Amino acid sequence: MLNWRRDPGYEQRMMQRRKEIKQIKSDTEQIWNETEQIKSETEQLKLENAKLRELNAKGKELLSSAALLCSPPDINLIPPNSTVQD
């Protein structure tokens, strides 16, 4: 006959390992979901950045146009004001 004794802590260790495995799977799934969320948010930010670059370019064009339209006229073209009162 074999000298075999049942390990009293075996079942407890197995239950603990099963809990750890379940927790690791849960953590892995949560990390995967967070990664997908970050990818989605990154793509959204890229689109928003592209729109902002486009709006900035249009704004610069408008400012440039406004500066040309609103710049003071050439000083030589303005007749001097008369200082003599009538």
C-alpha positions as CSV (number, residue, x, y, z in Angstrom):
1,M,0.0,0.0,0.0
2,L,1.1,3.5,-0.8
3,N,1.8,6.0,2.0
4,W,-0.6,8.6,0.7
5,R,-2.2,11.4,2.7
6,R,-4.6,13.9,1.5
7,D,-3.2,17.4,1.4
8,P,-5.6,19.4,3.6
9,G,-4.7,22.8,2.0
10,Y,-5.0,21.6,-1.6
11,E,-8.7,22.5,-2.1
12,Q,-8.2,25.8,-0.4
13,R,-5.2,26.7,-2.6
14,M,-7.1,25.6,-5.8
15,M,-10.1,27.8,-4.8
16,Q,-7.7,30.7,-4.2
17,R,-6.0,30.1,-7.7
18,R,-9.4,30.0,-9.3
19,K,-10.4,33.3,-7.7
20,E,-7.1,34.8,-8.9
21,I,-7.6,33.5,-12.4
22,K,-11.1,34.9,-12.5
23,Q,-9.8,38.3,-11.2
24,I,-7.0,38.4,-13.8
25,K,-9.6,37.7,-16.5
26,S,-11.8,40.4,-15.2
27,D,-8.8,42.9,-15.0
28,T,-7.8,41.9,-18.5
29,E,-11.2,42.6,-19.9
30,Q,-11.4,45.9,-18.1
31,I,-8.0,46.9,-19.5
32,W,-9.1,45.9,-23.0
33,N,-12.3,48.0,-22.7
34,E,-10.3,51.0,-21.5
35,T,-7.8,50.5,-24.3
36,E,-10.7,50.5,-26.8
37,Q,-12.1,53.7,-25.2
38,I,-8.8,55.4,-25.4
39,K,-8.4,54.5,-29.1
40,S,-11.9,55.9,-29.7
41,E,-11.1,59.1,-27.8
42,T,-7.8,59.5,-29.6
43,E,-9.5,59.2,-33.0
44,Q,-12.1,61.8,-31.9
45,L,-9.3,64.1,-30.8
46,K,-7.5,63.7,-34.1
47,L,-10.6,64.7,-35.9
48,E,-11.2,67.7,-33.6
49,N,-7.6,68.8,-34.1
50,A,-7.9,68.6,-37.8
51,K,-11.0,70.8,-37.6
52,L,-9.2,73.3,-35.3
53,R,-6.3,73.5,-37.7
54,E,-8.7,74.2,-40.6
55,L,-10.5,76.9,-38.5
56,N,-7.1,78.4,-37.5
57,A,-6.1,78.6,-41.1
58,K,-9.3,80.3,-42.0
59,G,-9.0,82.7,-39.1
60,K,-5.5,83.7,-40.1
61,E,-6.8,84.4,-43.6
62,L,-9.6,86.5,-42.3
63,L,-7.2,88.5,-40.0
64,S,-4.9,89.0,-42.9
65,S,-7.7,90.3,-45.1
66,A,-9.0,92.5,-42.3
67,A,-5.6,93.9,-41.7
68,L,-5.4,94.9,-45.4
69,L,-8.8,96.5,-45.4
70,C,-8.4,98.2,-42.1
71,S,-4.9,99.5,-42.4
72,P,-4.5,103.3,-42.2
73,P,-4.3,104.9,-45.6
74,D,-1.0,106.2,-46.9
75,I,-0.1,109.4,-45.1
76,N,0.9,111.2,-48.4
77,L,-2.7,110.8,-49.7
78,I,-4.3,112.6,-46.8
79,P,-4.5,116.4,-47.3
80,P,-3.3,118.3,-44.3
81,N,-5.9,119.8,-42.0
82,S,-6.2,123.5,-42.1
83,T,-5.2,125.1,-38.8
84,V,-6.7,128.5,-39.8
85,Q,-10.2,129.1,-38.6
86,D,-12.6,130.9,-40.9
